[in-house]
Amino acid sequence: MLGDSISGLTVVMWVSVVLSAVIGVPFTLWYWKRIDQGAKPGERRFKEKVDDRERVTIDTSKDSEQG
């Protein structure tokens, strides 16, 4: 009888651990991102990424053709 209650408690423990990880981690990240909206730029957890790629545009209009 005691063995059944221990295995039942083990299942409850593991279900609690998994639910805490599955629900807690995304909620924490969402909460930090929401709080970052009101923070100063230097104090944010999620820094804005600088896009330093060179932009190339191709002009295909008739006005740009020479000849």
Secondary structure, 3 states (H helix, E strand, C coil): CHHHHHHHHHHHHHHHHHHHHHHHHHHHHHHHHHHHCCCCHHHCCCCCCCCCCCCCCCCCCHHHCCC
